[in-house]
Amino acid sequence: MVRRRGQRMSTYTRTASQSRAAQPAHNVWVSANAGTGKTGVLVDRIARLLLDGARPEKILCLTFTKTGAAEMAKRINKLLGEWAIMTDADLHKDLFALMGSEPTADHLQTAQKLFARVLDVPGGLKIRTIHSFCESLIGRFPIEAKVAPHFSVIDERTTTELLGDARERILNLTINDPESQLTHALNHLAELVNEDDFTALMQSLTGKRARLAEVMDHYEKLGGIEISTTKLVGLSDDETDETAILTAALSDQVMDIDALKEATIDLERGAKTSQKFSLALKTFLAQPLDQQIKGYMDYALLFVTKSFEPRKKLVTKGAEAAEIALLDEQYRVMEILEKLRARATADATISLLTVGQAMVDAYEHLKRVRAYLDYDDLIDTARQLLSTSGGVSWVHFKLDGGIDHILVDESQDTSPAQWDVVQSLATDFHAGLGRHEDAQDAKQTPRTVFAVGDEKQSIYSFQGADPYEFGRMREHFAERATQAKQIFSNVELTKSFRTVRAVLSIVDRTFAQPGASDGLTFGGDRVVHDTDRLGQSGLVELWPTLKPEEQEDDSPWDVPVDYKSHKSPELRLADQISKTIAHWIENKEILTAQNRAVQPGDILILVRRRAKFAEAMVNSLKKQGIAVAGADRMMLTDQIAVMDLLAVGRFAVMPEDSLSMAEVLKSPLIGWADDDLFGLAHNRKTNLWSELSSRRSENDKFSEAHKILSRFLTHADFTPPYEFYADLLQNGGRKKLTARLGFDAEDPIDEFLNLALDFERTHTPSLQGFLHWVTSGGTQIKRDMETSGNEVRVMTVHGAKGLEAPIVFLTDTCKAPDGRLDARVQWGTQQPEILWAPYKDVRCKAFTNWTDEAKLVREREYRRLLYVAMTRAKDRLYVTGFEDKFGRADGCWYDLIASVMDGLAKPVDSNSDEPVLRYETKQEVDVQDVQSENVAAALAPLPDWVHQRAPVEPSPAKPFTPSKIEPEAPPAFGPFADDNTDRFKRGLLVHKLLETLPGLDPNTHEKAAQDWLAQPGHELSPEQQAEIWAETSLVLKSPDFKDLFGPNSLAEVALSGVIGEQVVSARLDRLSVSGDVVTVVDYKTNRPAPRELDKVPDAYLSQMALYRSLLANIYPTHRIRCVLLWTDGPHAMVLDDVLLKTYTPRLDDGGCDT
């Protein structure tokens, strides 16, 4: 399904499969090839549901990414907006094209109202990512989900910080209890891994906490970690350690000592090697047991190699009589070594689980006290909420009457845990009255589940996605629908609207090869594509791979380990591609199917990993003068602009840091040349800053640099990180950086400022702390390459999923995943089990069996990744690659494609010794001039306002807040405040109780307050809880305040207005209107509370005077009564009108600084 430019959304021709998928009354499972219009089908489905009477708030559409959700919402809103303003004739045509039948008058009338109906729904249509939906679900039901109502979602950086804090807690525990099981386990891990590997191990466990919890529960049922893990690796209960295993193995009952002694005699008749063997064997047999145990590995090496493979030859000529006994012993030694490896694996796993569980517990505690949830928590918490008894029914009831239709986009990337959420939401869809089969409203459609995906494009296993879940869930929902006597449609979309026949033919043939299709689909079905672009030109070229050239090693001894010579195949390939693109652009190469010249924005260069080739490719394109968007992801601290800003910060916190100061001087911020820096640094007697300070009057450069650096030092003393850097950039810093580094520096600079804001929200705003936080966090920027404009894009295949381009280069095609980057922690596939082998020598058979399964899974995803890469191309696909000294890996992408091209494509001339193979289809249909959208956007003229200065914002930009009139007002502090973070805790809690309790039955006040105060997020002791409730209850029970909390009163009333030229925004604690009297109450929790009016801070009187002035504008005929209610006591002060009038003018007198 494709829509041409200028065409209305519904007037294109749909295929029969697309129309069937959009049937609103059917449960539908769509398996869609790449480029077949999955998003359009989803939009059609939603539109059909709305036309058939489904309420917008009862439709839930789950997408894989925020970009996908935004695109979906944009499309559906555009469609409904077009319907709202169409003529009846045009609307009739659109609906007929959408429905495939004559629309009724009701359909026409409904379509015109849908846009307004959707707008009236709070929050609009529920088109969200699964994480966003789960977050909103938990936010609606925090008590049921057992989380703090004010929870916040943390990112990966904060997660890493918390894991670091958790690790410190674990280390402190081991220091305080050196004999604990945890201490012994941690010491064992310290012998096996370094600090970085330990961090990676802990992250791998915390990232799969739900799975780890299942493992621990399973092991607990089987008798504990030790017993379960020992059995898992194939050991008996008495084989508890290496000594026990060897003691049993070396006993006379097991070891055939007589045969071995006889063998020593026979070995002496052989050659010198056999004689040495005889001597070593005799020596071992003569040793006591403790020495045999100690030297067993040396004994084992008589029978096995250093890689623990059995020796192929044990005897030499003349000693053949010893061979049988030695072969028997060799077999027994192999069994013993396997047991030792199993024991080592089991011990490592036990230690890992012991420390890992403690680490997870500490991490969970830190999140709980801070009311944090990470992304995994969102899924797990929602799943638990929906899986509790009555959970689904309750949630459906509270969610505005429930969810009737669930649509899942990119469902092949949905993890099992996420599918559990979908399953739970749809539990009642096919059962009893939940089916809507007896609905009174005849227009009400059955409750349905719709999923669209492509198993062949499931490439996110590292995020938990499992392509087989797509097939398993299809069978699950098909069975449920069939049992409920509902229609379930299994729809396949095979016609591509993106790619020409030439490319699709190679795709089909590549995956038709034996073994190539393994893992692509749930049922192993053959991959077949159709195309809507019949008769259009296209080609696939296979370029010869570039191999390392023979050359002398003339590199300097200190060359970086990842340095690439200009003769390396990676750099030569980058140069070859960039020159080819430059030739196309210079000679206006025609993209035949679109009848226009090739533009940089038409080209997409794909790699498997962000390695050196991607960087070399970008640099080579820049050297050729070709517009390039750069990498799709980049490390923030690797960007030169950010390096310069960090250098400024390091200098500002420690001026004696001469290296950082030199970096600042050479940066665009000051712009010194090497000679300038040499003139200052050479022969100096002290640090650079002292030298510059003493010589600043020598010349203008020294003077100007000293002035700039002094400004940095002055600001660093009293400004938080964000203000420090924002001031630096606003005062010419940004202009200087972008003038030298180009506009590519804009994104890193903006992201750097965003990080400064993020840091200040959760940390003490210290510049030194911020610098450490940034440099240790490893922030990565993900760039939106879909809107990159008329530029060549260099991306990973994972990043390019969902994108397309007329011309695609596959470059990193000669390597295959070898398992070196695989996790050493292996999870069981049949049962909730886990094994960890820290290094190769301790991998037992149970572990290697699991790694073999993991290898098969890895190879299957590798081939699915190739499918995604090839189907990004619309018109042309160029396959090339570079080899290392080991050549091409078995089963690599290049070989898979080459085996097809060899018998199909024709050779064409090239600059290489080997020919280029080309498979091409000619243009057979007429084509109009077409301009790609990104090219058109790049060439479109900018509006006039872009070149004009922004108008001055009206003053004030920020509303004035009465409660913050004067900073010297005494704070309300509690008796249990240990630090500044708790200064206002008591006051805030009392305010919240006084806000919410008056709306409840008085008989429930005490229990409701106690339950709320006891929540872990408040971190209150029982004594503190009792104290706060006592203070609050005295206020609520006092007869003097009865009218203030009566039925005519409101809590937390928002109030805003303008006094003079000052915009004022306020929130009133309590407001009561009775007759012609308006009473405004402000709670004060100061301890001790003043008893006389002259002891009340002026700030409080100014605040109340301001409230009085604002309310007088709203109630000009009423008397405004202002009351300060002191909770310590409690007692109330009614403020005199005459007194308040003396404070009102302070706003106009400049007494308030906004």
TISE-411167 format. One record per residue (C-alpha): residue in three letters; x, y, z. Coordinates in steps of 0.25 Angstrom, whole numbers, plus 5000, padded with zeros to 4 digits. Example, Ala and Ser with C-alpha at 12.3 -4.5 7.8 and 13.67 -1.06 7.14 Angstrom:
ALA504949825031;SER505549965029;
# end
This chain:
MET500050005000;VAL500650134996;ARG500150274995;ARG500750374985;ARG501050514988;GLY499850604988;GLN498850484989;ARG497850475000;MET498150365010;SER496950275007;THR496850284992;TYR497950184988;THR497650044984;ARG497749944995;THR498049794993;ALA497049694997;SER497949655009;GLN498049795014;SER496549805013;ARG496349675021;ALA497349715031;ALA496549845034;GLN495249775037;PRO494749835050;ALA493949705055;HIS495149605053;ASN496249565061;VAL497449585052;TRP498849535052;VAL499649605041;SER501049545036;ALA501549655027;ASN502849655018;ALA503749785018;GLY503149905011;THR501749845010;GLY501049965017;LYS500849915031;THR500650055037;GLY499550085027;VAL498849955031;LEU498849995045;VAL498250135042;ASP497250065033;ARG496849975045;ILE496750085055;ALA495850165045;ARG494950045042;LEU494750025057;LEU494350175059;LEU493450165047;ASP492750045053;GLY492450115066;ALA493650075075;ARG493950185085;PRO495250255084;GLU495650235098;LYS495450085097;ILE496450065086;LEU497950035091;CYS499050035080;LEU500349985085;THR501650025077;PHE503049985078;THR503650125078;LYS503250265082;THR503550305067;GLY502550195063;ALA501450245072;ALA501650385068;GLU501550345053;MET500350265056;ALA499650375063;LYS500050475052;ARG499450385041;ILE498150355048;ASN497950505052;LYS498250545038;LEU497250455032;LEU496150495042;GLY496450635040;GLU496250615025;TRP494950545027;ALA494450665035;ILE494550765024;MET494250685012;THR493150695003;ASP492050585003;ALA492550534990;ASP494050524993;LEU493650465007;HIS492850365000;LYS493950324991;ASP494950315002;LEU494050225011;PHE493750134999;ALA495250114996;LEU495450085011;MET494249995014;GLY494149925000;SER492649945000;GLU491650064999;PRO491650145012;THR490350175019;ALA489850315023;ASP490250275037;HIS491650245033;LEU491750385026;GLN491150455038;THR492050385047;ALA493350405039;GLN493150555039;LYS492950555054;LEU494150465058;PHE495250575058;ALA494450655068;ARG494150525076;VAL495550485077;LEU495950625081;ASP494950615093;VAL495650495098;PRO496650525110;GLY497950505104;GLY497450465090;LEU497550325085;LYS498350225093;ILE499550205083;ARG500750185092;THR501950095094;ILE501749985103;HIS502650045113;SER501850175113;PHE500550105114;CYS501050025126;GLU501550155132;SER500150215131;LEU499450085136;ILE500350085149;GLY500050235150;ARG498550205150;PHE498750095160;PRO499950125169;ILE499350065182;GLU498949935175;ALA500249925168;LYS500949945181;VAL501750065177;ALA501850205182;PRO500850295175;HIS501950405172;PHE502850295166;SER503850345154;VAL504450265143;ILE505950265142;ASP506850255130;GLU508050165128;ARG509050265134;THR508250275147;THR508150125147;THR509650115146;GLU509850205158;LEU508950135166;LEU509650005163;GLY510950075167;ASP510250105180;ALA509749965182;ARG511149915180;GLU511650005191;ARG510649955200;ILE510949815197;LEU512449845200;ASN512149905213;LEU511349785217;THR512549695214;ILE513449785222;ASN512549785234;ASP512349625233;PRO513549565228;GLU513149425231;SER511749435224;GLN511349345212;LEU511249475204;THR512749515207;HIS513249375203;ALA512449385190;LEU512949525187;ASN514349485190;HIS514149365180;LEU513649455169;ALA514849555171;GLU515749435168;LEU515049405155;VAL514749545149;ASN515249685149;GLU514449815153;ASP513949845139;ASP513449695137;PHE512849695151;THR512049825147;ALA511549755134;LEU511149635142;MET510349705152;GLN509649785141;SER509349665133;LEU508649605145;THR507949735149;GLY507449755135;LYS506749615136;ARG506249625151;ALA504949565148;ARG505649445142;LEU506549435153;ALA505449435163;GLU504849315156;VAL506149245156;MET506349275171;ASP504849225174;HIS505149105166;TYR506449065173;GLU505749095186;LYS504748985183;LEU505848885179;GLY506648905192;GLY507449035190;ILE508449095181;GLU509548995184;ILE508748865183;SER508048915170;THR509348965163;THR510048835167;LYS509048745161;LEU508948845148;VAL510348815145;GLY510248665146;LEU510948645160;SER510448565172;ASP510148625185;ASP511448575191;GLU512348635180;THR512348765188;ASP513748815184;GLU514948785176;THR515548705188;ALA514348615190;ILE514348585175;LEU515848555174;THR515848475187;ALA514748385181;ALA515448375168;LEU516748335174;SER516248225183;ASP516748085181;GLN515348045178;VAL515248135166;MET516648145161;ASP517248015154;ILE518548035161;ASP519047895157;ALA518847915143;LEU519548055143;LYS520747995150;GLU520847885140;ALA520747995129;THR521948065135;ILE522747935132;ASP522247925118;LEU522548075115;GLU523948055119;ARG524147965107;GLY523748075098;ALA524448205093;LYS524948315101;THR523648385102;SER522948255107;GLN524048245117;LYS523748385122;PHE522348355123;SER522648225131;LEU523448305141;ALA522448415143;LEU521348305145;LYS522148235155;THR522448365163;PHE520948395164;LEU520548255168;ALA521548255179;GLN521148395185;PRO520148395197;LEU518748445194;ASP518948585198;GLN520048605189;GLN519348535178;ILE518148625179;LYS519048745179;GLY519748705166;TYR518648635159;MET518648745148;ASP520048705144;TYR519648555145;ALA518448585135;LEU519348655125;LEU520048515123;PHE518748475116;VAL518148605111;THR518648735104;LYS518748865110;SER517348895103;PHE516848775111;GLU516648695098;PRO517048545099;ARG518448515094;LYS518348435081;LYS519648355084;LEU519948305097;VAL521048195094;THR522248185085;LYS522748065078;GLY523147955087;ALA522147995098;GLU520847955091;ALA520547865103;ALA520247985112;GLU519248045102;ILE517947975107;ALA518148015122;LEU518548155118;LEU517348175109;ASP516448135120;GLU517148225130;GLN517048335119;TYR515548315118;ARG515448325133;VAL516348455134;MET515448515124;GLU514248485133;ILE514948545145;LEU515348665138;GLU513848685133;LYS513448675148;LEU514448775152;ARG513948875141;ALA512548845146;ARG512948875160;ALA513649005156;THR512449045148;ALA511549015159;ASP512349085170;ALA512449205161;THR510949205158;ILE510649195173;SER511549315176;LEU510949395165;LEU509549365170;THR509849395184;VAL510549535181;GLY509549565170;GLN508349545178;ALA508949635189;MET509249735178;VAL507849725173;ASP507249745187;ALA508149865190;TYR507749925176;GLU506249895179;HIS506349965192;LEU507050085187;LYS505950105176;ARG504850075186;VAL505350185196;ARG505450285185;ALA504150245178;TYR504850205165;LEU504450105154;ASP505350065143;TYR504850025129;ASP504849875133;ASP504049905146;LEU502949975137;ILE502749845130;ASP502849755142;THR501949835151;ALA500849845141;ARG500949695138;GLN500849675153;LEU499649775154;LEU498949705143;SER499249565148;THR498649585162;SER497349525166;GLY496249615160;GLY497349705155;VAL496949715140;SER495449735143;TRP495749845153;VAL496749915143;HIS495749905132;PHE494649955140;LYS495450075144;LEU496050105131;ASP494750175126;GLY493950055125;GLY495149965119;ILE495849935107;ASP495149875095;HIS496149875084;ILE497649845085;LEU498649865073;VAL500049825074;ASP501049885064;GLU502449825061;SER501949705069;GLN503149625066;ASP503949715075;THR503049695087;SER503749615098;PRO503049505106;ALA502849595118;GLN502149695109;TRP501349595103;ASP500849555117;VAL500349695118;VAL499549685105;GLN499049545109;SER498549595122;LEU497849715116;ALA497149625106;THR496749515116;ASP495249555116;PHE495249585101;HIS494749435097;ALA494049395110;GLY492649415114;LEU492049555114;GLY493349605111;ARG493149565096;HIS492049675095;GLU491249565088;ASP490049605096;ALA490249755095;GLN489049835095;ASP489649935086;ALA489549875072;LYS490649955067;GLN491649905077;THR492749825070;PRO493349695077;ARG494549725085;THR495749695077;VAL497249675077;PHE498049715065;ALA499549695063;VAL500449725051;GLY501949685050;ASP502949615042;GLU503749505049;LYS504849515038;GLN505149655044;SER505249615059;ILE506649665062;TYR506549715076;SER506849595084;PHE507749675093;GLN506549745098;GLY505749615101;ALA505049605088;ASP504749465083;PRO504249435069;TYR503549305073;GLU502649385082;PHE502049445070;GLY501649305065;ARG501249255079;MET500349365082;ARG499749355069;GLU499349215072;HIS498849255086;PHE497949365081;ALA497449275070;GLU497049165079;ARG496349265089;ALA495549335077;THR495149195072;GLN494649145085;ALA493849275086;LYS493249255072;GLN493949385067;ILE494649405054;PHE496149395054;SER496849435041;ASN498249405039;VAL498649505028;GLU499949505020;LEU500449635013;THR501449595002;LYS501349714992;SER502449814994;PHE502149954991;ARG503649994994;THR504549904986;VAL504749874972;ARG504749734966;ALA506249724964;VAL506549734978;LEU505449654983;SER505849534974;ILE507249534980;VAL506549534994;ASP505649424991;ARG506749334985;THR507749374996;PHE506749315007;ALA506349194998;GLN507749135000;PRO507849015009;GLY507949065024;ALA507849215020;SER506349215024;ASP506549145037;GLY506049235048;LEU505349335039;THR503949295041;PHE503149225052;GLY502749105043;GLY504049105034;ASP503149155022;ARG503849195009;VAL504149345008;VAL503349394996;HIS503249544992;ASP502349614981;THR502449754977;ASP501549864973;ARG502749934965;LEU502649844953;GLY503449884941;GLN504249984948;SER505749984947;GLY506649924958;LEU507949864961;VAL508849784971;GLU510349784969;LEU511349694976;TRP512649764977;PRO513949684980;THR514349684995;LEU515649764998;LYS516749685005;PRO517949725013;GLU519149755005;GLU520549705007;GLN521349815013;GLU522549835023;ASP522249865037;ASP522750015037;SER521850065048;PRO522350135060;TRP522550055073;ASP521450135080;VAL520350135069;PRO518950115075;VAL518449975075;ASP517250015067;TYR518050095057;LYS517650065043;SER518750085032;HIS518350155019;LYS518550025012;SER517549945021;PRO516349885014;GLU515449965023;LEU515950105018;ARG516150055004;LEU514650015003;ALA514250145010;ASP515050224999;GLN514450134988;ILE513050164992;SER513150304994;LYS513850324981;THR512750244974;ILE511650334981;ALA512450464977;HIS512550414962;TRP511050394962;ILE510750534968;GLU511750604959;ASN511250534946;LYS509750544950;GLU509550394950;ILE508150364947;LEU507250284957;THR506450224945;ALA505250174953;GLN505050314958;ASN505550384945;ARG506450484953;ALA507850504957;VAL508450434969;GLN508550524982;PRO509350494995;GLY508050475002;ASP507650354993;ILE508850274999;LEU508850185012;ILE510150115016;LEU509950005026;VAL510949935035;ARG510749825045;ARG511449895057;ARG511950035060;ALA513350005058;LYS514550075051;PHE513950055037;ALA512750145040;GLU513650255045;ALA514550245033;MET513350245024;VAL512850375029;ASN514250435028;SER514450395014;LEU513050445010;LYS513450585016;LYS514750585009;GLN514050564996;GLY513150684999;ILE511950595000;ALA510850635010;VAL510750535021;ALA509950525033;GLY510950455042;ALA510750335050;ASP509350305056;ARG509950295070;MET511150365076;MET511750365090;LEU511550505095;THR512950515102;ASP513650475089;GLN513150605082;ILE514150715081;ALA513150825085;VAL512850745098;MET514350725101;ASP514550875100;LEU513450895110;LEU513950795119;ALA515350855119;VAL514750985123;GLY514050925135;ARG515350855139;PHE516050985138;ALA515051055146;VAL515050965158;MET516550955158;PRO517351065151;GLU518650995154;ASP518250885144;SER519150935133;LEU518750825123;SER517250865123;MET517651005122;ALA518450985110;GLU517350905104;VAL516451035106;LEU517451125100;LYS517551045088;SER516051025087;PRO515151115078;LEU514751185091;ILE516051255091;GLY516651215079;TRP518151215081;ALA519151155071;ASP520251055075;ASP521251175075;ASP520451255085;LEU520351135095;PHE521851105093;GLY522151255096;LEU521451245109;ALA521851105113;HIS523351095109;ASN524351125121;ARG523251155131;LYS523451135145;THR522051105150;ASN520751065145;LEU520151125133;TRP519051205140;SER520051275149;GLU520951295137;LEU519851365129;SER519451445141;SER520751505143;ARG520951525128;ARG519551575124;SER520051715120;GLU521151665110;ASN520151665098;ASP518651665095;LYS518551515093;PHE519051495107;SER518151605113;GLU516951555105;ALA517151405109;HIS517351445124;LYS516051525124;ILE515251405118;LEU515851305128;SER515651405140;ARG514151405136;PHE514151255136;LEU514751255150;THR513851355155;HIS512551295150;ALA512951155155;ASP513051195169;PHE511551225171;THR510751175159;PRO510251035157;PRO510650955145;TYR509550985135;GLU509651135138;PHE511151125137;TYR511151065123;ALA509851135118;ASP510551275121;LEU511851225114;LEU511051185102;GLN510151305101;ASN511351405102;GLY511951365089;GLY512451215093;ARG511351145084;LYS511651235072;LYS513151215074;LEU513051065075;THR512051045063;ALA512951145054;ARG514151055055;LEU513450915057;GLY512250935048;PHE510750915051;ASP511050775055;ALA511450825068;GLU510050875071;ASP509450745075;PRO510550705085;ILE510550845091;ASP509050845093;GLU509150695099;PHE510250745108;LEU509350855114;ASN508150755115;LEU509150675124;ALA509450785132;LEU507950805135;ASP507750665138;PHE508950665147;GLU508350775155;ARG507050715157;THR507650595164;HIS508950635170;THR509550755178;PRO509850855167;SER511350845168;LEU512250875156;GLN513250765160;GLY512150665162;PHE511550695149;LEU512950675142;HIS513150545149;TRP511650505146;VAL511850535131;THR513150465128;SER512850345136;GLY511450325130;GLY511750295115;THR510550375110;GLN510150325096;ILE509350415086;LYS508350355077;ARG508150435065;ASP506850435057;MET507350395043;GLU505950385037;THR505950535036;SER507450555032;GLY507150635020;ASN507950625007;GLU509150555013;VAL509750415012;ARG509350335024;VAL510350235031;MET509650145040;THR509550005047;VAL508549915042;HIS507849915055;GLY507750075054;ALA507250065040;LYS506049975043;GLY504850045038;LEU505550135029;GLU505750125014;ALA506650185003;PRO506750174988;ILE508150124988;VAL508750044999;PHE510149995002;LEU510449865010;THR511849885015;ASP512149795027;THR511849665020;CYS513049575022;LYS512949545037;ALA511949465045;PRO511749465060;ASP512749375067;GLY512149375081;ARG513349455087;LEU512349565091;ASP511249475096;ALA510949475111;ARG511649375119;VAL510349365127;GLN509449255121;TRP507949245124;GLY507249115123;THR506249105112;GLN505348995118;GLN505349025132;PRO505649155140;GLU507149125142;ILE508549195141;LEU509949155139;TRP511249235138;ALA512549195134;PRO513549315136;TYR514549255125;LYS514749145115;ASP515449045123;VAL514349025133;ARG513249005123;CYS512548875126;LYS511648795117;ALA510348855123;PHE510848995120;THR511448965106;ASN510048905102;TRP509449035106;THR510449115098;ASP510249025086;GLU508749065087;ALA509149205088;LYS510049195076;LEU508849145068;VAL507949265073;ARG509149355069;GLU509349305055;ARG507849315053;GLU507749455057;TYR508949485048;ARG508249445036;ARG506949525040;LEU507849645041;LEU508249615027;TYR506849615022;VAL506549745029;ALA507849805022;MET507449765008;THR506049805009;ARG506449955012;ALA506749974997;LYS505650024988;ASP506450024975;ARG507849984976;LEU508649894985;TYR510149894986;VAL510849774993;THR512249794997;GLY513249765008;PHE514649755014;GLU515349635019;ASP516349625030;LYS517549525030;PHE516649405033;GLY515849435021;ARG514249425021;ALA513549355032;ASP512749235028;GLY511249265025;CYS511549415025;TRP510649505018;TYR511549525006;ASP511549375003;LEU510049355004;ILE509849464994;ALA511049424985;SER510549284984;VAL509249334977;MET509949444969;ASP510949344963;GLY509849274954;LEU508949394952;ALA509749524950;LYS510649564939;PRO512049624940;VAL512349764937;ASP513649844936;SER514249894949;ASN515549954954;SER515849824961;ASP516549694957;GLU515249624959;PRO513949664952;VAL512749734958;LEU511449644957;ARG510149714953;TYR508749664953;GLU507849774947;THR506449794942;LYS506149894931;GLN505150014932;GLU503849964924;VAL502850064929;ASP502750214927;VAL503150294939;GLN502950444943;ASP504050524949;VAL504050494964;GLN504750564975;SER505050494988;GLU504350565000;ASN505650585007;VAL506350654995;ALA505050734993;ALA505150775008;ALA506550815006;LEU506350904994;ALA505150974999;PRO505351115003;LEU505351155017;PRO504251245023;ASP504551395025;TRP504451385040;VAL505651295040;HIS506551415037;GLN505951505047;ARG506251535061;ALA505251475071;PRO504351575078;VAL504651615092;GLU503751535101;PRO502751605109;SER503151635124;PRO503051565132;ALA503451435125;LYS503151355138;PRO501951375147;PHE502151435161;THR501851335172;PRO501351395185;SER501851285194;LYS503351325190;ILE503251475192;GLU504451475202;PRO505551375203;GLU505851415217;ALA504551355222;PRO504851255233;PRO504651115228;ALA503751015234;PHE504650905239;GLY504350775246;PRO504950705258;PHE505450595250;ALA506150665239;ASP507550605237;ASP507950695225;ASN507350795216;THR506650695208;ASP505650675220;ARG505450825223;PHE504050835218;LYS503650685219;ARG502750705232;GLY502050825226;LEU501850765213;LEU501250635219;VAL500350715228;HIS499850805216;LYS499550675208;LEU498750615219;LEU497950745221;GLU497650745207;THR497150605205;LEU496550565218;PRO495350665219;GLY494750595207;LEU494750465214;ASP493750405224;PRO494250455238;ASN494250315243;THR495250275233;HIS496250395235;GLU497150325245;LYS497350195237;ALA497550265224;ALA498550355230;GLN499350245237;ASP499350155224;TRP499850275216;LEU500950315226;ALA501350175227;GLN501750165212;PRO503250135210;GLY503550255201;HIS503250345213;GLU504350285222;LEU503650315235;SER503850245248;PRO502550205256;GLU502850315265;GLN502950415254;GLN501650365248;ALA500850375261;GLU501450515263;ILE500950565249;TRP499550505251;ALA499350565265;GLU499750705259;THR498750685247;SER497650625255;LEU497650735265;VAL497350835253;LEU496250745247;LYS495550725261;SER495550865266;PRO494150925266;ASP494851065263;PHE495251015249;LYS493950945246;ASP493451045236;LEU494851045229;PHE494650905225;GLY493150905222;PRO492450865209;ASN492551005204;SER494151005204;LEU495150955194;ALA496550905195;GLU497750945187;VAL497051055179;ALA497851105167;LEU497851255166;SER498551345155;GLY498351495151;VAL499051625148;ILE499351735158;GLY499951855151;GLU500951795141;GLN501251675149;VAL500651535146;VAL500351455158;SER500151305160;ALA499751245173;ARG499151125180;LEU498251145192;ASP498251045203;ARG496751055206;LEU495651145201;SER494251165206;VAL493151245201;SER491951265211;GLY490951375208;ASP491651505205;VAL492951455212;VAL494151395205;THR495151325214;VAL496551295209;VAL497351205219;ASP498851175218;TYR499451065226;LYS500751095234;THR501550985241;ASN502551065247;ARG503051015261;PRO502851085270;ALA501751165264;PRO501651315267;ARG500551355277;GLU500551505274;LEU500351575261;ASP501651655262;LYS502451525262;VAL501851475248;PRO502851495237;ASP502651605227;ALA502751505216;TYR501451435221;LEU500651565222;SER501151605208;GLN500651475203;MET499251485209;ALA499151625204;LEU499451585190;TYR498351475192;ARG497351575197;SER497651665185;LEU497451555174;LEU496151505181;ALA495651645182;ASN495651655167;ILE494851525166;TYR493851555177;PRO493751705177;THR492451705186;HIS492951615196;ARG493751635208;ILE495151555208;ARG495551495221;CYS497051445222;VAL497351345232;LEU498751285236;LEU498551145242;TRP499651105250;THR499750955252;ASP500550955264;GLY499550975275;PRO498750985267;HIS498151135266;ALA497751225255;MET498051375253;VAL497051455245;LEU497851575239;ASP497351715240;ASP496951775226;VAL497651905230;LEU498951835233;LEU498851755220;LYS498651885212;THR500051935217;TYR500651815210;THR499951815197;PRO500751935191;ARG502051855192;LEU501851795179;ASP501751925172;ASP502951985180;GLY503851875175;GLY503851795188;CYS503651675181;ASP504851625172;THR504351525161;
# end
